[in-house]
């Protein structure tokens, strides 16, 4: 699995909706966050009548043999609360109560041969412990708190044809909760957020679930995917890597080369967002700089964008080809 090829797309999925324009903590749209790929603790899910998911499951088709190697990587954001214990005089201010930041988490499973996965379901548990961090920063003394998260990734395989297999990956949040909270923000502190998976095979190929060969159409339709959808990623026509995303994508998704960097909102056009950022007032920009490092980087990058690069955002033409002589 060549993670370098898919990291750009996976990163965009990881931070989709992290903070939306106008990128200020005081903005109403940034107080109800983390809407994509949330896997809650089982106890919270049950307390909500199962309406909030505590697991994510994907199924996909792969060709190969019993010696084909399968790679699985789980990625998500773990939230932490940020509190200012003492503000500096020059940068006094406060975030909304319970302001949440994000830390990237990776869970890489050992490589497995398809033959092993045919014999048994492999279960890979993981734990990220609670911790409290205190640091002196430009706006004062800041405390960050994380709660523990416990989960498991279950991987299995089923032979469904000559040289054809169905792979199943099931992610569970098994974090214990003594008293399941009815408050979503509290439950989010023990949830996996923006959860997605990257799968790879060696000496084998994945089958597109969006455009399977006609003879595999029925088998592809029978794959059950809950909470994420797997698509082929990498170079066109390469079939050794899948990205299972909570946001439905097409095969071989790409980030436009003109894009200057992460904007956390794939539903908007980079040019429009950049223009809006440029029109923010100095007071709004000061709030962004003070309270969120990732949003501050967006602001600084946009303010420093050369005119030539900004003009490239206006549009691009791709996939041009000469017309045939007999074409009308």
C-alpha positions as CSV (number, residue, x, y, z in Angstrom):
1,X,0.0,0.0,0.0
2,X,1.5,3.3,-1.1
3,X,0.1,5.7,1.5
4,X,1.8,8.7,-0.1
5,X,-0.6,8.5,-3.1
6,X,-3.8,8.5,-1.0
7,X,-2.7,10.7,1.9
8,X,-3.9,14.0,0.3
9,X,-7.4,12.6,-0.3
10,X,-7.5,10.9,3.1
11,X,-6.4,14.2,4.8
12,X,-9.2,16.1,3.1
13,X,-11.7,13.5,4.3
14,X,-10.2,13.6,7.8
15,X,-10.7,17.4,8.2
16,X,-13.9,17.9,6.1
17,X,-16.0,20.2,8.3
18,X,-13.3,20.7,10.9
19,X,-14.1,24.4,10.8
20,X,-16.2,26.1,8.2
21,X,-16.1,29.7,6.9
22,X,-15.8,32.2,8.5
23,X,-13.4,30.0,10.5
24,X,-14.3,31.6,13.8
25,X,-15.1,29.7,17.0
26,X,-17.9,32.2,17.7
27,X,-19.6,31.4,14.4
28,X,-22.8,29.5,14.9
29,X,-22.0,26.9,12.2
30,X,-18.7,26.1,14.1
31,X,-20.5,25.2,17.4
32,X,-22.1,22.1,16.1
33,X,-19.2,20.2,14.5
34,X,-17.9,16.7,13.8
35,X,-20.8,15.5,11.6
36,X,-18.9,13.1,9.4
37,X,-17.8,9.6,10.3
38,X,-18.6,9.7,14.0
39,X,-18.4,6.3,15.8
40,X,-19.8,6.7,19.3
41,X,-19.3,4.5,22.4
42,X,-21.6,1.6,22.4
43,X,-23.3,2.6,25.6
44,X,-24.1,6.1,24.2
45,X,-25.5,4.5,21.0
46,X,-27.7,2.2,23.0
47,X,-29.0,5.1,25.2
48,X,-29.9,6.9,22.0
49,X,-31.9,3.9,20.7
50,X,-29.3,3.0,18.2
51,X,-29.8,6.2,16.2
52,X,-26.1,7.2,16.7
53,X,-23.7,4.5,15.3
54,X,-21.2,2.7,17.5
55,X,-19.6,0.8,14.6
56,X,-18.6,1.1,10.9
57,X,-18.5,-1.8,8.5
58,X,-17.3,-2.1,5.0
59,X,-17.3,-5.0,2.5
60,X,-15.4,-5.1,-0.8
61,X,-14.3,-7.6,-3.5
62,X,-10.7,-8.5,-4.2
63,X,-9.1,-10.9,-6.6
64,X,-6.0,-12.9,-5.6
65,X,-5.1,-16.2,-3.8
66,X,-4.6,-17.5,-0.3
67,X,-1.1,-15.8,-0.3
68,X,-2.4,-12.4,-1.2
69,X,-1.5,-9.9,1.5
70,X,-4.1,-7.6,3.0
71,X,-3.3,-4.3,4.7
72,X,-5.7,-2.3,6.8
73,X,-5.2,1.1,8.3
74,X,-7.8,2.9,10.5
75,X,-7.7,6.7,10.8
76,X,-9.8,9.1,12.8
77,X,-9.7,12.3,14.9
78,X,-9.7,12.1,18.7
79,X,-11.1,15.2,20.3
80,X,-9.7,17.2,23.2
81,X,-11.1,20.2,25.1
82,X,-9.0,23.3,25.3
83,X,-9.2,25.7,28.3
84,X,-7.3,28.9,28.9
85,X,-6.1,28.8,32.6
86,X,-4.6,32.3,32.4
87,X,-4.8,34.7,29.5
88,X,-2.1,37.1,28.5
89,X,-3.0,40.8,28.7
90,X,-2.2,41.4,25.1
91,X,-4.4,38.5,23.9
92,X,-7.2,38.3,26.4
93,X,-10.3,36.5,25.3
94,X,-12.1,33.2,25.7
95,X,-13.3,30.3,23.5
96,X,-16.9,29.0,23.8
97,X,-17.3,26.6,26.7
98,X,-16.0,23.1,25.9
99,X,-14.2,24.2,22.7
100,X,-13.0,21.0,21.0
101,X,-9.8,20.5,19.1
102,X,-8.7,17.4,17.2
103,X,-5.7,15.0,17.3
104,X,-5.0,12.7,14.4
105,X,-5.0,8.9,15.3
106,X,-3.7,6.1,13.2
107,X,-4.3,2.4,13.9
108,X,-2.2,0.2,11.5
109,X,-3.0,-3.5,11.6
110,X,-0.3,-6.2,10.9
111,X,-0.3,-7.6,7.4
112,X,-2.5,-10.7,6.9
113,X,-2.6,-13.3,4.2
114,X,-6.0,-14.0,2.7
115,X,-5.6,-17.6,3.7
116,X,-5.5,-16.7,7.4
117,X,-8.5,-14.4,7.1
118,X,-10.5,-17.3,5.5
119,X,-9.8,-19.4,8.5
120,X,-10.7,-16.9,11.2
121,X,-11.7,-13.4,11.9
122,X,-8.8,-11.3,13.1
123,X,-9.5,-8.9,15.9
124,X,-7.2,-6.0,16.6
125,X,-8.0,-4.0,19.8
126,X,-6.5,-0.6,20.4
127,X,-6.6,2.0,23.2
128,X,-5.7,5.7,23.4
129,X,-5.4,6.7,27.1
130,X,-6.7,9.8,28.8
131,X,-4.3,12.6,29.4
132,X,-4.0,16.2,30.4
133,X,-1.5,18.6,28.8
134,X,-0.6,22.1,30.1
135,X,1.4,24.5,28.0
136,X,2.4,28.2,27.9
137,X,1.2,29.7,24.6
138,X,0.9,33.2,23.1
139,X,-2.6,33.7,24.5
140,X,-1.7,32.4,28.0
141,X,-1.5,29.1,29.9
142,X,-3.6,26.5,28.0
143,X,-4.9,23.1,29.3
144,X,-5.9,20.3,26.9
145,X,-7.7,17.3,28.1
146,X,-8.4,14.0,26.3
147,X,-10.5,11.1,27.5
148,X,-9.7,7.5,26.8
149,X,-11.0,5.7,23.7
150,X,-11.1,1.9,23.3
151,X,-11.9,0.2,20.0
152,X,-11.4,-2.8,17.9
153,X,-11.0,-3.6,14.2
154,X,-12.3,-7.0,13.0
155,X,-11.1,-8.3,9.6
156,X,-12.4,-11.4,7.8
157,X,-12.6,-12.9,4.3
158,X,-14.8,-15.2,2.4
159,X,-14.1,-17.0,-0.9
160,X,-16.9,-16.4,-3.3
161,X,-15.5,-17.5,-6.6
162,X,-12.4,-18.8,-8.4
163,X,-9.7,-16.3,-7.3
164,X,-12.3,-13.9,-5.9
165,X,-12.9,-13.0,-2.3
166,X,-15.1,-10.8,-0.2
167,X,-13.2,-8.8,2.5
168,X,-15.1,-7.5,5.6
169,X,-13.7,-4.9,8.0
170,X,-15.8,-4.0,11.1
171,X,-14.7,-1.1,13.4
172,X,-16.2,-0.9,16.9
173,X,-16.1,1.7,19.6
174,X,-16.1,-0.3,22.9
175,X,-15.1,2.6,25.2
176,X,-16.7,1.9,28.6
177,X,-19.0,4.5,30.0
178,X,-20.2,4.2,33.6
179,X,-23.1,6.5,33.0
180,X,-24.0,7.0,29.3
181,X,-24.3,10.7,28.8
182,X,-27.3,12.2,26.9
183,X,-25.1,15.1,25.9
184,X,-23.6,14.7,22.4
185,X,-20.6,16.9,23.2
186,X,-19.7,14.8,26.1
187,X,-20.1,11.6,24.1
188,X,-17.9,13.0,21.3
189,X,-14.9,13.1,23.7
190,X,-14.9,9.3,23.7
191,X,-15.8,8.9,20.0
192,X,-13.9,8.4,16.8
193,X,-14.5,11.3,14.5
194,X,-14.0,11.5,10.7
195,X,-13.4,7.8,10.8
196,X,-12.2,6.2,7.6
197,X,-10.1,3.3,6.5
198,X,-7.4,2.6,3.9
199,X,-7.1,-0.9,2.6
200,X,-4.3,-2.3,0.4
201,X,-3.5,-5.7,-1.3
202,X,-0.2,-7.1,-2.5
203,X,-0.4,-9.7,-5.3
204,X,-4.0,-9.0,-5.8
205,X,-6.5,-6.4,-7.0
206,X,-9.7,-4.7,-5.7
207,X,-12.9,-4.6,-7.7
208,X,-14.6,-1.3,-8.2
209,X,-18.0,-1.3,-6.4
210,X,-19.1,1.7,-8.5
211,X,-18.2,0.2,-11.9
212,X,-17.7,-3.6,-11.4
213,X,-17.4,-5.8,-14.5
214,X,-20.8,-7.1,-15.7
215,X,-20.1,-10.6,-14.4
216,X,-19.5,-9.3,-10.9
217,X,-22.3,-6.8,-10.7
218,X,-24.5,-8.9,-8.5
219,X,-21.7,-9.7,-6.1
220,X,-20.7,-6.1,-5.9
221,X,-24.3,-5.1,-5.1
222,X,-24.4,-7.7,-2.3
223,X,-21.5,-5.9,-0.4
224,X,-22.9,-4.2,2.7
225,X,-21.3,-0.9,3.7
226,X,-22.5,0.9,6.8
227,X,-21.0,4.3,7.6
228,X,-18.4,4.3,4.9
229,X,-18.1,3.6,1.2
230,X,-14.9,2.1,-0.4
231,X,-13.5,3.6,-3.6
232,X,-10.4,3.0,-5.6
233,X,-7.6,5.5,-5.0
234,X,-4.2,6.2,-6.5
235,X,-3.2,6.5,-10.1
236,X,-5.9,5.8,-12.7
237,X,-6.4,2.0,-13.3
238,X,-4.4,1.0,-10.3
239,X,-6.4,-1.4,-8.1
240,X,-4.2,-2.1,-5.1
241,X,-5.6,0.5,-2.7
242,X,-9.1,1.5,-1.4
243,X,-10.3,4.4,0.7
244,X,-13.4,3.8,2.7
245,X,-14.8,7.2,3.4
246,X,-17.9,8.5,5.4
247,X,-18.2,10.9,2.5
248,X,-19.3,9.2,-0.7
249,X,-16.6,9.7,-3.4
250,X,-16.0,8.4,-6.9
251,X,-13.2,6.1,-7.9
252,X,-9.8,7.8,-8.1
253,X,-10.8,11.1,-6.5
254,X,-8.3,13.9,-6.8
255,X,-7.5,17.3,-5.2
256,X,-7.4,20.0,-7.9
257,X,-3.7,20.9,-8.5
258,X,-4.7,24.6,-8.3
259,X,-6.0,24.2,-4.7
260,X,-3.6,26.2,-2.4
261,X,-4.3,23.9,0.6
262,X,-6.8,22.6,3.1
263,X,-10.0,24.7,3.5
264,X,-12.0,22.1,5.4
265,X,-15.0,22.5,3.2
266,X,-15.0,20.4,0.0
267,X,-18.6,21.6,-0.8
268,X,-17.3,25.1,-1.6
269,X,-15.1,26.4,-4.4
270,X,-11.6,27.4,-3.4
271,X,-11.8,30.7,-5.3
272,X,-15.0,31.8,-3.5
273,X,-13.7,30.7,-0.1
274,X,-10.5,32.6,-0.6
275,X,-12.4,35.8,-1.7
276,X,-14.5,35.5,1.5
277,X,-11.5,35.1,3.7
278,X,-10.0,38.2,2.2
279,X,-13.1,40.2,3.1
280,X,-13.0,39.3,6.8
281,X,-12.6,42.3,9.2
282,X,-9.5,42.7,11.2
283,X,-11.4,41.8,14.3
284,X,-12.6,38.5,12.8
285,X,-9.0,37.8,11.6
286,X,-7.7,38.5,15.1
287,X,-10.2,35.9,16.6
288,X,-9.0,33.3,14.0
289,X,-5.3,33.9,14.7
290,X,-5.9,33.7,18.5
291,X,-7.9,30.5,18.9
292,X,-7.2,27.9,16.2
293,X,-3.8,27.0,14.7
294,X,-5.3,25.2,11.6
295,X,-7.7,28.1,10.8
296,X,-4.8,30.6,11.4
297,X,-2.8,28.8,8.7
298,X,-5.6,29.1,6.3
299,X,-5.8,32.9,7.0
300,X,-2.1,33.4,6.7
301,X,-1.8,31.4,3.5
302,X,-4.7,33.3,1.9
303,X,-3.4,36.7,2.9
304,X,0.1,35.8,1.4
305,X,-1.3,34.2,-1.8
306,X,0.4,35.8,-4.9
307,X,-2.0,37.2,-7.5
308,X,-0.8,34.6,-10.0
309,X,-1.8,31.7,-7.8
310,X,-5.1,33.3,-7.0
311,X,-5.9,33.7,-10.7
312,X,-5.3,30.0,-11.2
313,X,-8.3,29.3,-8.9
314,X,-10.6,31.0,-11.4
315,X,-10.9,27.9,-13.5
316,X,-9.1,25.2,-15.5
317,X,-9.8,23.1,-18.5
318,X,-8.9,19.4,-18.4
319,X,-9.4,16.3,-20.6
320,X,-9.3,18.2,-23.8
321,X,-8.9,15.9,-26.9
322,X,-9.0,16.6,-30.7
323,X,-12.3,16.1,-32.4
324,X,-12.4,13.4,-35.1
325,X,-12.5,14.7,-38.6
326,X,-16.0,13.3,-39.2
327,X,-17.4,14.8,-35.9
328,X,-20.1,17.4,-36.4
